[in-house]
Amino acid sequence: MAPQDIIKKRNKQSNLIRKMVISGMMSAITAILVFTPIGMVTLPPPLLSVTTVHVPVILSALVEGPVVGLIVGAVFGICSFIRSWESGAVGLSIFFRNPLISILPRLLVPLVAVGVYMLIKKIFSQSKWSERVGAVVASILATITNTVGCLGMLVIIYGAELTELINGMIHTGNAEAAYLNNAGAWLVAVVGLPNGIAEALVAALVVPMIKTAVEAVLRRSGHKSAVKPPVNKSQSGEKG
């Protein structure tokens, strides 16, 4: 085997090992955030929990690519699913026992993060701020994907049950019929909007900073970011 082939093989093995280690580490951090108050700030029923668990998912996707991001996102969803059974039939947690609500939206988070990041870097490839802007925008949109995905699926699948639950838990008084008939959707909108904004701001501030630090360490060790925009042949000087 030629020396170049040996080097390539070793680099592939090194990259695979690094991805496995980072997947395990980020998955462990995600599990800790889900099952402790550090990552899930529980609010009184029927309000939703404010979470920071999406941060490791987005960070993993932007640093190591969609595969690692999907692994950590799956761990996020599975932990959320398990937690919904541990917490008992309290408030909205019972609805997260459905994998379409607790797991599926979390798998979309890393895909949106990587897609948006690559698109921003490609559009603003000439700007020195493309990476940071891409990370910020990707973090915001990926967080919105998590919020809208979970709450949207909740309303679509359990809209009637949710409205019945909410109307049974609060005294409506002289509330309008429009609210009574759509109490679940109103609650999701009123609670989900501020929660989603807060979570998006957290991700937009934290993810780019950690990403910059992690990539600096990778560069010192001779590794490059796994997420790169498609090469434009006209820009690279290659001929078709």
VENFENVEN-V447934 format. One record per helix or strand. SS is the DSSP state (H for helix, E for strand). FROM is the first residue (numbers start at 1). TO is the last residue. Records with the same first field share a line. If there is no record, write none. Layout:
SS=FROM-TO / FROM-TO
This chain:
H=3-35 / 54-64 / 66-86 / 91-97 / 99-102 / 104-123 / 130-169 / 177-181 / 183-220 / 233-236
E=40-41 / 50-51
